[in-house]
Amino acid sequence: MGWLFAVALGMYRRSRRVVLLSLLPIALGHALAAGSMLIAGLSLGMVIDHSVLNRVCGGLLIGWAGWHVVRGHRMRPRVGMQTGYAGLTVWSFAMAGSHGAGLMLIPALMPICSALSHVSGASALDAGPTATIAAIALCLHSAAMLLTTGVIAVAVYDHFGVGGLRTRWLNFDLLWTGTLAACGVMQLSL
């Protein structure tokens, strides 16, 4: 959802350049939140059986989606639409964390990291290969998020403006909630 902040800041400051510059703190906050969750999840994967962890992650994703359906729309942002770049980074970290950033990376990485640790004989103390794969996945995930956010922000800024969203709105929260639930169901079926 960071694209909306980027558009709002660009409209407020009347600059497409501000829209593009706003993407950097959004990506940084998102990467920090996703990385924190990824570190926690993969660390747990070194000490908890993977089938149990798969079910826990699947349940968390479904539970998180359920929470968004019931309470997610009632949250009030603490950062205004005219915040600076530091506020945008903090907001992005908080929103990415509350939307489950990183939770969806864990199920994808768990089999790879597990196989890698068995092949290399890595233990919980020697997590170098796992950390490398996780870092690459986090960078790819963050780059995809940045590209998607950037395309949406520039398209909205150039063609619709914030006011145009009133008549051409897609409920991204609902889409995200459905994605969380679908990933949770897929995780439980593994």
C-alpha positions as CSV (number, residue, x, y, z in Angstrom):
1,M,0.0,0.0,0.0
2,G,3.0,2.3,0.0
3,W,2.2,3.5,-3.5
4,L,-0.6,5.6,-2.1
5,F,1.8,7.5,0.2
6,A,4.2,8.0,-2.7
7,V,1.4,9.4,-4.8
8,A,0.1,11.6,-2.0
9,L,3.6,13.0,-1.3
10,G,4.2,13.6,-5.0
11,M,0.8,15.4,-5.4
12,Y,1.4,17.5,-2.3
13,R,4.8,18.5,-3.4
14,R,3.8,18.5,-7.1
15,S,6.7,16.4,-8.2
16,R,7.0,13.1,-10.0
17,R,10.5,12.9,-8.6
18,V,9.1,12.9,-5.1
19,V,6.9,10.0,-6.0
20,L,10.0,8.0,-7.2
21,L,12.2,9.1,-4.2
22,S,9.4,8.0,-1.8
23,L,9.7,4.5,-3.1
24,L,13.2,4.1,-1.5
25,P,12.1,4.5,2.2
26,I,9.0,2.4,1.4
27,A,11.3,-0.4,0.1
28,L,13.7,-0.1,3.0
29,G,10.9,-0.3,5.7
30,H,9.4,-3.3,3.9
31,A,12.7,-5.1,3.6
32,L,13.5,-4.6,7.2
33,A,10.1,-6.0,8.3
34,A,10.3,-8.9,5.9
35,G,13.9,-9.6,6.9
36,S,13.0,-9.6,10.6
37,M,10.2,-12.1,10.0
38,L,12.4,-14.2,7.7
39,I,15.2,-14.4,10.3
40,A,12.8,-15.4,13.0
41,G,11.1,-18.1,10.8
42,L,14.3,-19.6,9.5
43,S,15.8,-19.6,13.0
44,L,12.8,-21.5,14.3
45,G,13.2,-23.9,11.3
46,M,16.6,-24.9,12.6
47,V,15.2,-26.1,15.9
48,I,11.5,-27.1,15.2
49,D,10.5,-29.9,12.9
50,H,9.6,-28.5,9.4
51,S,6.3,-30.2,9.1
52,V,5.2,-28.6,12.4
53,L,6.6,-25.3,11.3
54,N,4.8,-25.6,8.0
55,R,1.5,-26.0,9.8
56,V,2.2,-23.2,12.2
57,C,3.1,-20.8,9.4
58,G,0.0,-21.9,7.4
59,G,-2.2,-21.4,10.5
60,L,-0.6,-18.0,11.1
61,L,-1.2,-16.9,7.5
62,I,-4.9,-17.9,7.7
63,G,-5.3,-16.4,11.2
64,W,-3.7,-13.2,10.0
65,A,-6.0,-13.0,7.0
66,G,-9.0,-13.6,9.4
67,W,-7.8,-10.8,11.6
68,H,-7.6,-8.5,8.6
69,V,-11.2,-9.4,7.7
70,V,-12.5,-8.7,11.2
71,R,-10.3,-5.8,12.5
72,G,-7.8,-4.8,9.8
73,H,-10.0,-2.0,8.3
74,R,-10.4,-0.4,11.7
75,M,-6.7,0.4,12.2
76,R,-5.9,4.1,12.1
77,P,-2.5,5.2,10.6
78,R,-0.2,7.1,12.9
79,V,1.7,8.7,10.0
80,G,0.0,11.4,7.9
81,M,-0.1,11.5,4.2
82,Q,2.4,14.4,4.2
83,T,5.1,12.7,6.2
84,G,8.8,12.9,5.5
85,Y,11.1,10.1,4.3
86,A,12.0,8.9,7.8
87,G,8.3,8.7,8.8
88,L,7.6,6.9,5.5
89,T,10.3,4.3,6.4
90,V,8.8,3.8,9.9
91,W,5.3,3.6,8.4
92,S,6.4,1.0,5.8
93,F,8.1,-1.1,8.4
94,A,5.0,-1.1,10.6
95,M,2.6,-1.8,7.8
96,A,4.8,-4.5,6.2
97,G,5.1,-6.2,9.6
98,S,1.4,-5.9,10.3
99,H,0.5,-7.2,6.9
100,G,2.7,-10.3,7.3
101,A,5.7,-9.4,5.2
102,G,8.1,-12.3,5.3
103,L,5.6,-14.8,6.5
104,M,4.9,-15.7,2.9
105,L,8.7,-16.1,2.2
106,I,9.2,-18.7,4.9
107,P,7.1,-21.5,3.3
108,A,9.0,-21.0,0.0
109,L,12.4,-21.0,1.6
110,M,11.9,-23.7,4.2
111,P,12.3,-26.7,1.8
112,I,15.3,-25.1,0.0
113,C,17.1,-24.2,3.3
114,S,16.3,-27.6,4.8
115,A,17.7,-29.5,1.8
116,L,20.7,-27.3,1.7
117,S,21.5,-27.9,5.4
118,H,21.1,-31.7,4.9
119,V,23.4,-31.7,1.9
120,S,26.1,-29.5,3.4
121,G,25.7,-30.9,6.9
122,A,25.1,-27.4,8.2
123,S,24.0,-27.0,11.8
124,A,22.3,-24.3,13.7
125,L,25.7,-22.8,14.4
126,D,26.7,-22.8,10.7
127,A,23.9,-21.1,8.8
128,G,26.0,-19.5,6.1
129,P,24.4,-21.1,3.0
130,T,20.9,-20.7,4.5
131,A,21.5,-17.1,5.2
132,T,22.8,-16.5,1.7
133,I,19.7,-18.0,0.1
134,A,17.4,-16.1,2.5
135,A,19.2,-12.8,1.7
136,I,18.9,-13.4,-2.0
137,A,15.2,-14.3,-1.6
138,L,14.7,-11.1,0.5
139,C,16.4,-9.0,-2.1
140,L,14.3,-10.5,-5.0
141,H,11.1,-10.1,-2.9
142,S,12.0,-6.5,-2.1
143,A,12.9,-5.7,-5.7
144,A,9.6,-7.2,-6.9
145,M,7.7,-5.1,-4.3
146,L,9.6,-2.0,-5.3
147,L,8.9,-2.5,-9.0
148,T,5.2,-3.2,-8.4
149,T,4.8,-0.3,-6.0
150,G,6.7,2.0,-8.4
151,V,4.6,1.0,-11.4
152,I,1.3,1.5,-9.5
153,A,2.5,4.8,-8.0
154,V,3.7,6.3,-11.3
155,A,0.6,5.2,-13.1
156,V,-1.7,6.6,-10.5
157,Y,0.3,9.9,-10.3
158,D,0.5,10.3,-14.1
159,H,-3.0,9.2,-15.0
160,F,-5.5,9.4,-12.1
161,G,-4.3,11.5,-9.2
162,V,-5.5,10.8,-5.7
163,G,-8.9,12.2,-6.5
164,G,-9.3,9.8,-9.5
165,L,-9.1,6.9,-7.1
166,R,-12.5,7.7,-5.7
167,T,-14.1,6.5,-8.9
168,R,-11.5,3.8,-9.9
169,W,-10.7,2.0,-6.7
170,L,-9.5,-1.6,-6.3
171,N,-9.6,-2.8,-2.7
172,F,-6.0,-3.9,-2.3
173,D,-6.6,-4.8,1.4
174,L,-9.1,-7.3,0.3
175,L,-6.8,-8.7,-2.4
176,W,-4.0,-8.9,0.1
177,T,-6.2,-10.7,2.7
178,G,-7.2,-13.2,0.1
179,T,-3.6,-13.8,-0.8
180,L,-2.6,-14.4,2.8
181,A,-5.4,-16.9,3.2
182,A,-4.6,-18.7,0.0
183,C,-0.9,-19.0,0.9
184,G,-1.9,-20.3,4.3
185,V,-4.1,-23.0,2.8
186,M,-1.3,-24.0,0.3
187,Q,1.1,-24.2,3.3
188,L,-1.2,-26.5,5.2
189,S,-1.5,-28.8,2.2
190,L,2.2,-29.3,1.9
